[in-house]
Amino acid sequence: MYGTLAGALAVRKIPYDRNTYSATVDGRIVGIDKTIRIESMVVHYDFTIPAEFREATERALKNHPKGCPAHQSVKDAIKITWDATLHIGDEAVLLQSEAATD
């Protein structure tokens, strides 16, 4: 999803600093004994954009899972959500995928 979002930002010509664009992932593993599985994952993005690109960035974030082959391959077996801290000027804005607010 990290690469898919970077591509979505690039195709929309949204300037962002590739050196500070980052993502971390938290996963929840469940199971007993030897049988375990990944139940859910949350991708946490963090990057800076110019204020005039906020709307386009929000659209890119909302739509990038649909274009991600890895997400599409496992979405029925593993709940995957995202959140993003966007640095816009002196402001930090937290956005979340719709499923993350459940």
N, C-alpha and C positions, 0 to 999 in steps of 0.2 A: 504494500500500500504506500510505503514511503516513496518509492520510485514513481508510482502511478500519480501520486499527488504532485510530485516535482514536475512531471510531464504535463499535468493539467495546468499548473501555474505557468509553465513555459509557453504552452500553446496559447494561453490567454494573454501572453506578454506582460505578466505580473512580475515586476522586479522584486527579487528577494535575494538576500545574501546566502549563497550556497555554503559558505563557511560556518554560518550560525544556524542554518536550517537543520533541525534535529528531530528525532523521534525516539521514544523509548516505549517498551511494551511490557505490560503487566499481564500475566496469565493466571488462570485459576485451574488447578489440577485437582481432580476428584478421583476417588476410587479406594478400594480396600485391597490389602495384600498386594498381590502381583498384578492385578488388573487396575490400571489407572488410565485416565484419559484427560485431555484438555477440554474443559467445559466452556471457558470463555477467555477472551483476550481484549485488552483495551490498548489502543495505540495513542500515545500522547505526543502530539506535535508541538513544536515551539519554533516560531520564526517571526521575522520583522517584515512588514510591508508598508508602502506609502499609503496614506489615508485615502487617496482617491481610488485605490484598488480594493477597498474593503468588500464592496458588494460582489465583485467578480471573484474574490478569494473565497467568500462564503459559498458561492455557487460551486466553485471547484471542490471545496471540502465536502459539500453535500453530495456531489455526484461522483467523486473519485472511487468509492468502493465498487460501483457498477462497472467501472472500466478496469478493475484489478483482477487479473486471472487467478491469483492466489486466493483472494477473497471469494470470488465466485466458485472456486473449487471446494472450499470448506465451509461456506456460510450456512449450509443446512445441518452441519454437524457441530460447529463451534460458533457460539455467539461472539461476534466481533463488533466492537464499537470503537469510536475515536473521540478524542477531545483535542482542542487546539488552543494554545495560548498565542494570540496574535499581538505583536508589539506594533502599535500604531502611534507614532510620535511618542509622547510621554505616557500613553495609556496602554494598559495590558488588558486585552479582551479575551475571555474564555468562551469558546464555542464548543458544543457537544453534538454528536450524532443524535438523531431522534431516539434511537434505541437506548442510548445512554441515559436518557431521562426517565426510563420506565421504572 
